[in-house]
């Protein structure tokens, strides 16, 4: 649900309105601090970074690729800024999956020979 400034003011108690009036009459530093912090939080939540090169990805970037992978109860999402980075990400993902498989096999072998 989206709120307007009118909704915000209508929802404030008399004592909070008096505090806000005091803040507004003295440069609105507290309100500015609250608004700045909220904007930073929203921008950080919407920020996308390329999974391969680490560059920021503009939400309007038409050449960006997003892949969703992993088991249904633990989905992971990766976005890459272009085809080259997407290919690099897939190569790294294959290497990572290969390492995981190798470690799992070593764990089974170690368990079977009683070293674990
Ligand atoms: Zn990239």
Backbone and ligand atoms as CSV (ligand in chain L), in Angstrom:
chain,resi,resn,atom,element,x,y,z
A,1,UNK,N,N,0.843,-1.184,0.000
A,1,UNK,CA,C,0.000,0.000,0.000
A,1,UNK,C,C,0.881,1.238,0.000
A,2,UNK,N,N,0.501,2.176,-0.790
A,2,UNK,CA,C,1.254,3.418,-0.879
A,2,UNK,C,C,0.556,4.514,-0.087
A,3,UNK,N,N,1.331,5.260,0.681
A,3,UNK,CA,C,0.785,6.355,1.473
A,3,UNK,C,C,1.194,7.685,0.871
A,4,UNK,N,N,0.331,8.666,1.026
A,4,UNK,CA,C,0.671,10.027,0.605
A,4,UNK,C,C,1.069,10.828,1.842
A,5,UNK,N,N,1.593,12.026,1.627
A,5,UNK,CA,C,1.941,12.898,2.750
A,5,UNK,C,C,0.670,13.247,3.528
A,6,UNK,N,N,-0.452,13.411,2.813
A,6,UNK,CA,C,-1.730,13.686,3.485
A,6,UNK,C,C,-2.090,12.540,4.439
A,7,UNK,N,N,-1.908,11.273,3.966
A,7,UNK,CA,C,-2.192,10.108,4.814
A,7,UNK,C,C,-1.312,10.130,6.060
A,8,UNK,N,N,-0.026,10.468,5.831
A,8,UNK,CA,C,0.930,10.515,6.938
A,8,UNK,C,C,0.487,11.524,7.996
A,9,UNK,N,N,0.155,12.716,7.551
A,9,UNK,CA,C,-0.241,13.778,8.491
A,9,UNK,C,C,-1.553,13.404,9.180
A,10,UNK,N,N,-2.507,12.837,8.423
A,10,UNK,CA,C,-3.791,12.438,9.008
A,10,UNK,C,C,-3.602,11.354,10.068
A,11,UNK,N,N,-2.569,10.510,9.916
A,11,UNK,CA,C,-2.348,9.413,10.853
A,11,UNK,C,C,-1.578,9.790,12.101
A,12,UNK,N,N,-1.052,10.991,12.158
A,12,UNK,CA,C,-0.250,11.406,13.314
A,12,UNK,C,C,-1.132,11.895,14.463
A,13,UNK,N,N,-0.701,11.582,15.669
A,13,UNK,CA,C,-1.410,12.075,16.854
A,13,UNK,C,C,-1.102,13.562,17.042
A,14,UNK,N,N,-1.855,14.191,17.912
A,14,UNK,CA,C,-1.648,15.618,18.176
A,14,UNK,C,C,-0.221,15.891,18.662
A,15,UNK,N,N,0.281,15.026,19.553
A,15,UNK,CA,C,1.635,15.256,20.082
A,15,UNK,C,C,2.694,15.081,18.989
A,16,UNK,N,N,2.505,14.108,18.104
A,16,UNK,CA,C,3.465,13.943,17.002
A,16,UNK,C,C,3.374,15.093,16.009
A,17,UNK,N,N,2.149,15.613,15.803
A,17,UNK,CA,C,2.004,16.784,14.927
A,17,UNK,C,C,2.745,17.985,15.505
A,18,UNK,N,N,2.646,18.147,16.837
A,18,UNK,CA,C,3.363,19.273,17.472
A,18,UNK,C,C,4.870,19.108,17.314
A,19,UNK,N,N,5.358,17.860,17.469
A,19,UNK,CA,C,6.796,17.612,17.281
A,19,UNK,C,C,7.211,17.886,15.834
A,20,UNK,N,N,6.358,17.459,14.881
A,20,UNK,CA,C,6.673,17.709,13.473
A,20,UNK,C,C,6.647,19.206,13.176
A,21,UNK,N,N,5.682,19.911,13.737
A,21,UNK,CA,C,5.610,21.358,13.540
A,21,UNK,C,C,6.869,22.028,14.092
A,22,UNK,N,N,7.318,21.578,15.261
A,22,UNK,CA,C,8.537,22.131,15.858
A,22,UNK,C,C,9.729,21.877,14.928
A,23,UNK,N,N,9.812,20.631,14.412
A,23,UNK,CA,C,10.918,20.272,13.514
A,23,UNK,C,C,10.868,21.144,12.254
A,24,UNK,N,N,9.678,21.307,11.657
A,24,UNK,CA,C,9.543,22.122,10.442
A,24,UNK,C,C,9.917,23.581,10.700
A,25,UNK,N,N,9.558,24.078,11.877
A,25,UNK,CA,C,9.881,25.477,12.211
A,25,UNK,C,C,11.362,25.687,12.510
A,26,UNK,N,N,12.093,24.566,12.677
A,26,UNK,CA,C,13.521,24.674,12.994
A,26,UNK,C,C,14.396,23.996,11.939
A,27,UNK,N,N,13.980,24.079,10.673
A,27,UNK,CA,C,14.811,23.591,9.576
A,27,UNK,C,C,14.512,22.173,9.133
A,28,UNK,N,N,13.577,21.491,9.806
A,28,UNK,CA,C,13.139,20.135,9.430
A,28,UNK,C,C,14.301,19.153,9.321
A,29,UNK,N,N,15.284,19.275,10.198
A,29,UNK,CA,C,16.449,18.388,10.139
A,29,UNK,C,C,16.076,16.935,10.435
A,30,UNK,N,N,15.180,16.720,11.398
A,30,UNK,CA,C,14.781,15.351,11.731
A,30,UNK,C,C,14.019,14.717,10.565
A,31,UNK,N,N,13.095,15.460,9.973
A,31,UNK,CA,C,12.328,14.952,8.831
A,31,UNK,C,C,13.258,14.675,7.651
A,32,UNK,N,N,14.206,15.564,7.409
A,32,UNK,CA,C,15.164,15.361,6.313
A,32,UNK,C,C,15.965,14.081,6.551
A,33,UNK,N,N,16.396,13.872,7.796
A,33,UNK,CA,C,17.166,12.667,8.133
A,33,UNK,C,C,16.335,11.399,7.881
A,34,UNK,N,N,15.056,11.423,8.279
A,34,UNK,CA,C,14.176,10.273,8.062
A,34,UNK,C,C,13.967,9.991,6.578
A,35,UNK,N,N,13.717,11.055,5.808
A,35,UNK,CA,C,13.475,10.891,4.363
A,35,UNK,C,C,14.741,10.400,3.671
A,36,UNK,N,N,15.901,10.973,4.011
A,36,UNK,CA,C,17.174,10.537,3.406
A,36,UNK,C,C,17.444,9.060,3.696
A,37,UNK,N,N,17.209,8.632,4.932
A,37,UNK,CA,C,17.465,7.238,5.305
A,37,UNK,C,C,16.530,6.289,4.555
A,38,UNK,N,N,15.263,6.681,4.428
A,38,UNK,CA,C,14.284,5.834,3.724
A,38,UNK,C,C,14.641,5.718,2.236
A,39,UNK,N,N,15.045,6.830,1.618
A,39,UNK,CA,C,15.439,6.803,0.197
A,39,UNK,C,C,16.655,5.903,0.010
A,40,UNK,N,N,17.656,6.038,0.885
A,40,UNK,CA,C,18.856,5.171,0.781
A,40,UNK,C,C,18.477,3.698,0.893
A,41,UNK,N,N,17.563,3.383,1.820
A,41,UNK,CA,C,17.139,2.002,2.010
A,41,UNK,C,C,16.435,1.460,0.767
A,42,UNK,N,N,15.523,2.253,0.176
A,42,UNK,CA,C,14.793,1.810,-1.019
A,42,UNK,C,C,15.732,1.664,-2.201
A,43,UNK,N,N,16.688,2.588,-2.358
A,43,UNK,CA,C,17.639,2.498,-3.466
A,43,UNK,C,C,18.543,1.279,-3.315
A,44,UNK,N,N,18.958,0.983,-2.106
A,44,UNK,CA,C,19.809,-0.186,-1.877
A,44,UNK,C,C,19.036,-1.472,-2.156
A,45,UNK,N,N,17.739,-1.502,-1.816
A,45,UNK,CA,C,16.925,-2.701,-2.033
A,45,UNK,C,C,16.702,-2.958,-3.519
A,46,UNK,N,N,16.652,-1.904,-4.326
A,46,UNK,CA,C,16.394,-2.050,-5.761
A,46,UNK,C,C,17.664,-2.105,-6.591
A,47,UNK,N,N,18.813,-1.995,-5.930
A,47,UNK,CA,C,20.080,-1.970,-6.659
A,47,UNK,C,C,20.417,-3.378,-7.149
A,48,UNK,N,N,20.769,-3.466,-8.406
A,48,UNK,CA,C,21.175,-4.749,-8.965
A,48,UNK,C,C,22.631,-4.648,-9.389
A,49,UNK,N,N,23.371,-5.697,-9.082
A,49,UNK,CA,C,24.791,-5.757,-9.410
A,49,UNK,C,C,25.020,-6.997,-10.264
A,50,UNK,N,N,25.837,-6.863,-11.289
A,50,UNK,CA,C,26.141,-7.985,-12.180
A,50,UNK,C,C,26.832,-9.088,-11.379
A,51,UNK,N,N,26.343,-10.325,-11.534
A,51,UNK,CA,C,26.893,-11.464,-10.790
A,51,UNK,C,C,28.287,-11.837,-11.256
A,52,UNK,N,N,28.673,-11.381,-12.447
A,52,UNK,CA,C,30.000,-11.732,-12.967
A,52,UNK,C,C,31.017,-10.617,-12.758
A,53,UNK,N,N,30.693,-9.396,-13.174
A,53,UNK,CA,C,31.691,-8.316,-13.118
A,53,UNK,C,C,31.495,-7.366,-11.943
A,54,UNK,N,N,30.347,-7.385,-11.306
A,54,UNK,CA,C,30.106,-6.548,-10.139
A,54,UNK,C,C,29.655,-5.131,-10.443
A,55,UNK,N,N,29.496,-4.792,-11.721
A,55,UNK,CA,C,29.033,-3.444,-12.066
A,55,UNK,C,C,27.549,-3.284,-11.749
A,56,UNK,N,N,27.142,-2.045,-11.475
A,56,UNK,CA,C,25.726,-1.756,-11.264
A,56,UNK,C,C,24.974,-2.005,-12.562
A,57,UNK,N,N,23.751,-2.521,-12.441
A,57,UNK,CA,C,22.913,-2.774,-13.612
A,57,UNK,C,C,21.734,-1.817,-13.559
A,58,UNK,N,N,21.601,-1.027,-14.610
A,58,UNK,CA,C,20.471,-0.122,-14.741
A,58,UNK,C,C,19.217,-0.962,-14.999
A,59,UNK,N,N,18.118,-0.656,-14.308
A,59,UNK,CA,C,16.892,-1.442,-14.471
A,59,UNK,C,C,16.343,-1.357,-15.890
A,60,UNK,N,N,16.777,-0.347,-16.657
A,60,UNK,CA,C,16.314,-0.187,-18.043
A,60,UNK,C,C,17.232,-0.899,-19.031
A,61,UNK,N,N,18.292,-1.567,-18.551
A,61,UNK,CA,C,19.264,-2.236,-19.415
A,61,UNK,C,C,18.592,-3.414,-20.130
A,62,UNK,N,N,18.362,-3.250,-21.432
A,62,UNK,CA,C,17.666,-4.284,-22.206
A,62,UNK,C,C,18.550,-5.489,-22.465
A,63,UNK,N,N,19.875,-5.365,-22.310
A,63,UNK,CA,C,20.759,-6.492,-22.590
A,63,UNK,C,C,21.100,-7.280,-21.321
A,64,UNK,N,N,20.446,-6.963,-20.208
A,64,UNK,CA,C,20.694,-7.695,-18.959
A,64,UNK,C,C,19.966,-9.037,-18.984
A,65,UNK,N,N,20.561,-10.028,-18.324
A,65,UNK,CA,C,19.967,-11.363,-18.232
A,65,UNK,C,C,19.810,-11.725,-16.763
A,66,UNK,N,N,18.687,-12.319,-16.439
A,66,UNK,CA,C,18.448,-12.790,-15.076
A,66,UNK,C,C,18.117,-14.273,-15.132
A,67,UNK,N,N,18.786,-15.031,-14.290
A,67,UNK,CA,C,18.540,-16.465,-14.231
A,67,UNK,C,C,18.125,-16.824,-12.797
A,68,UNK,N,N,17.116,-17.682,-12.685
A,68,UNK,CA,C,16.653,-18.176,-11.389
A,68,UNK,C,C,17.003,-19.655,-11.344
A,69,UNK,N,N,17.663,-20.082,-10.284
A,69,UNK,CA,C,18.115,-21.471,-10.220
A,69,UNK,C,C,18.090,-21.961,-8.777
A,70,UNK,N,N,18.326,-23.253,-8.612
A,70,UNK,CA,C,18.335,-23.844,-7.279
A,70,UNK,C,C,17.056,-24.592,-6.985
A,71,UNK,N,N,17.023,-25.341,-5.884
A,71,UNK,CA,C,15.822,-26.094,-5.517
A,71,UNK,C,C,14.659,-25.152,-5.197
A,72,UNK,N,N,13.437,-25.668,-5.309
A,72,UNK,CA,C,12.252,-24.815,-5.158
A,72,UNK,C,C,12.166,-24.148,-3.790
A,73,UNK,N,N,12.752,-24.762,-2.764
A,73,UNK,CA,C,12.685,-24.166,-1.430
A,73,UNK,C,C,13.866,-23.244,-1.141
A,74,UNK,N,N,14.783,-23.121,-2.096
A,74,UNK,CA,C,15.921,-22.212,-1.891
A,74,UNK,C,C,16.362,-21.631,-3.232
A,75,UNK,N,N,15.440,-20.910,-3.868
A,75,UNK,CA,C,15.701,-20.297,-5.162
A,75,UNK,C,C,16.750,-19.194,-5.034
A,76,UNK,N,N,17.647,-19.150,-6.009
A,76,UNK,CA,C,18.641,-18.085,-6.091
A,76,UNK,C,C,18.442,-17.364,-7.402
A,77,UNK,N,N,18.774,-16.095,-7.420
A,77,UNK,CA,C,18.568,-15.276,-8.610
A,77,UNK,C,C,19.848,-14.515,-8.897
A,78,UNK,N,N,20.282,-14.540,-10.135
A,78,UNK,CA,C,21.480,-13.807,-10.526
A,78,UNK,C,C,21.172,-13.003,-11.774
A,79,UNK,N,N,21.670,-11.769,-11.813
A,79,UNK,CA,C,21.491,-10.913,-12.968
A,79,UNK,C,C,22.863,-10.532,-13.499
A,80,UNK,N,N,23.004,-10.570,-14.810
A,80,UNK,CA,C,24.259,-10.197,-15.463
A,80,UNK,C,C,23.988,-9.048,-16.427
A,81,UNK,N,N,24.989,-8.181,-16.615
A,81,UNK,CA,C,24.782,-6.963,-17.405
A,81,UNK,C,C,24.766,-7.215,-18.910
A,82,UNK,N,N,25.251,-8.363,-19.377
A,82,UNK,CA,C,25.246,-8.643,-20.811
A,82,UNK,C,C,25.564,-10.098,-21.063
A,83,UNK,N,N,25.583,-10.475,-22.348
A,83,UNK,CA,C,25.802,-11.876,-22.729
A,83,UNK,C,C,27.176,-12.369,-22.288
A,84,UNK,N,N,28.230,-11.537,-22.433
A,84,UNK,CA,C,29.575,-11.971,-22.035
A,84,UNK,C,C,29.613,-12.321,-20.542
A,85,UNK,N,N,29.038,-11.452,-19.725
A,85,UNK,CA,C,29.030,-11.707,-18.277
A,85,UNK,C,C,28.137,-12.900,-17.949
A,86,UNK,N,N,27.040,-13.063,-18.700
A,86,UNK,CA,C,26.159,-14.206,-18.462
A,86,UNK,C,C,26.904,-15.507,-18.734
A,87,UNK,N,N,27.659,-15.542,-19.843
A,87,UNK,CA,C,28.451,-16.735,-20.166
A,87,UNK,C,C,29.501,-16.995,-19.081
A,88,UNK,N,N,30.159,-15.930,-18.629
A,88,UNK,CA,C,31.171,-16.060,-17.571
A,88,UNK,C,C,30.524,-16.596,-16.284
A,89,UNK,N,N,29.338,-16.099,-15.972
A,89,UNK,CA,C,28.633,-16.560,-14.775
A,89,UNK,C,C,28.311,-18.054,-14.878
A,90,UNK,N,N,27.839,-18.494,-16.045
A,90,UNK,CA,C,27.491,-19.912,-16.232
A,90,UNK,C,C,28.738,-20.787,-16.071
A,91,UNK,N,N,29.878,-20.333,-16.625
A,91,UNK,CA,C,31.131,-21.089,-16.479
A,91,UNK,C,C,31.492,-21.214,-14.996
A,92,UNK,N,N,31.413,-20.089,-14.267
A,92,UNK,CA,C,31.729,-20.109,-12.827
A,92,UNK,C,C,30.753,-20.998,-12.062
A,93,UNK,N,N,29.476,-20.957,-12.463
A,93,UNK,CA,C,28.466,-21.791,-11.801
A,93,UNK,C,C,28.760,-23.274,-12.032
A,94,UNK,N,N,29.158,-23.629,-13.268
A,94,UNK,CA,C,29.523,-25.021,-13.568
A,94,UNK,C,C,30.721,-25.446,-12.721
A,95,UNK,N,N,31.726,-24.570,-12.615
A,95,UNK,CA,C,32.908,-24.881,-11.800
A,95,UNK,C,C,32.503,-25.077,-10.350
A,96,UNK,N,N,31.642,-24.208,-9.839
A,96,UNK,CA,C,31.190,-24.298,-8.457
A,96,UNK,C,C,30.428,-25.601,-8.222
A,97,UNK,N,N,29.530,-25.954,-9.163
A,97,UNK,CA,C,28.769,-27.200,-9.028
A,97,UNK,C,C,29.705,-28.403,-9.089
A,98,UNK,N,N,30.760,-28.327,-9.947
A,98,UNK,CA,C,31.746,-29.406,-10.031
A,98,UNK,C,C,32.495,-29.578,-8.722
A,99,UNK,N,N,32.873,-28.479,-8.100
A,99,UNK,CA,C,33.575,-28.522,-6.801
A,99,UNK,C,C,32.652,-29.124,-5.739
A,100,UNK,N,N,31.374,-28.704,-5.749
A,100,UNK,CA,C,30.415,-29.245,-4.770
A,100,UNK,C,C,30.263,-30.758,-4.944
A,101,UNK,N,N,30.171,-31.209,-6.206
A,101,UNK,CA,C,30.018,-32.642,-6.486
A,101,UNK,C,C,31.253,-33.408,-6.036
A,102,UNK,N,N,32.445,-32.858,-6.332
A,102,UNK,CA,C,33.696,-33.493,-5.931
A,102,UNK,C,C,33.778,-33.607,-4.415
A,103,UNK,N,N,33.447,-32.532,-3.719
A,103,UNK,CA,C,33.495,-32.547,-2.251
A,103,UNK,C,C,32.489,-33.549,-1.680
A,104,UNK,N,N,31.303,-33.637,-2.295
A,104,UNK,CA,C,30.291,-34.590,-1.824
A,104,UNK,C,C,30.793,-36.018,-2.013
A,105,UNK,N,N,31.460,-36.306,-3.178
A,105,UNK,CA,C,31.997,-37.647,-3.426
A,105,UNK,C,C,33.100,-37.962,-2.410
A,106,UNK,N,N,33.978,-36.988,-2.139
A,106,UNK,CA,C,35.053,-37.202,-1.169
A,106,UNK,C,C,34.476,-37.473,0.212
A,107,UNK,N,N,33.375,-36.779,0.536
A,107,UNK,CA,C,32.729,-36.971,1.828
A,107,UNK,C,C,32.187,-38.400,1.933
A,108,UNK,N,N,31.569,-38.911,0.847
A,108,UNK,CA,C,31.033,-40.278,0.827
A,108,UNK,C,C,32.174,-41.274,0.967
A,109,UNK,N,N,33.293,-41.059,0.220
A,109,UNK,CA,C,34.438,-41.965,0.280
A,109,UNK,C,C,35.023,-41.974,1.691
A,110,UNK,N,N,35.195,-40.769,2.263
A,110,UNK,CA,C,35.759,-40.672,3.616
A,110,UNK,C,C,34.880,-41.372,4.639
A,111,UNK,N,N,33.568,-41.268,4.471
A,111,UNK,CA,C,32.626,-41.920,5.373
A,111,UNK,C,C,32.705,-43.437,5.216
A,112,UNK,N,N,32.810,-43.911,3.951
A,112,UNK,CA,C,32.840,-45.351,3.680
A,112,UNK,C,C,34.115,-46.013,4.207
A,113,UNK,N,N,35.240,-45.295,4.185
A,113,UNK,CA,C,36.469,-45.935,4.686
A,113,UNK,C,C,36.691,-45.601,6.163
A,114,UNK,N,N,35.742,-44.949,6.762
A,114,UNK,CA,C,35.786,-44.733,8.206
A,114,UNK,C,C,36.747,-43.660,8.674
A,115,UNK,N,N,37.106,-42.760,7.791
A,115,UNK,CA,C,37.996,-41.682,8.213
A,115,UNK,C,C,37.226,-40.496,8.747
A,116,UNK,N,N,35.951,-40.597,8.730
A,116,UNK,CA,C,35.159,-39.462,9.171
A,116,UNK,C,C,34.332,-39.799,10.376
L,1,ZN,ZN,ZN,28.761,-7.704,-15.977
